[in-house]
Amino acid sequence: MAKTQDPKKEYSKIFEKYTQTGFNIILTPEGKLIDSFEFAKLLNHSTVNFFIAGAYGFDEEFKKKGINISLSPLTMSHKIAKLVLFEQIYRGLSINNNHPYHK
């Protein structure tokens, strides 16, 4: 019988190659809660990589490869987390470009 793999390690292995260049933002429930203005500052890098894990999250070694933030203390589906992330990216870019959307 095949040995069952650790889901956290599997997520980390799949995404590892994408952490090599750019600024890494790892979305995890245990991450720091920040406001939209702090989030906007994170977007001031030439390349930003966002990582959303599956239901089991990332292993601790992977979390060391970037800044860990939380979108909310609520548990949400992957699709909802992506939607919230996209909205925050738009809001952050609006803040950085003095666009009134964020008010």
C-alpha positions, 0 to 999 in steps of 0.5 A: 500500500502506498504511503499517504503524503502530508497535504501541507508538504505537497502544497509546499512542494507544488508552489516551491518553484514560484517562490524563487523570484519576487516578493512572496505573500502567503495567505494563511489564517495564522497570518497577521491581520493588516488593513488596506493601507498596509496591504497597499504597501506590500504591492510596491514591489516589482513582482509580487507572488500570492499563495493560497493553500488548500484546506490543510494549509502550508507547512512551516518551512514554506511559510518562512519564504514570505510574509504571512498575512490573513485576509480574515479570521473567518474560514472561507472557501478557496474561491471566496478567498481569491475573490477577496484577494482580487478586491484587495489588490484592486483596492491597494492599487487604487490607494497607491495611485490616489484613486478614490475607489478605496473610500 
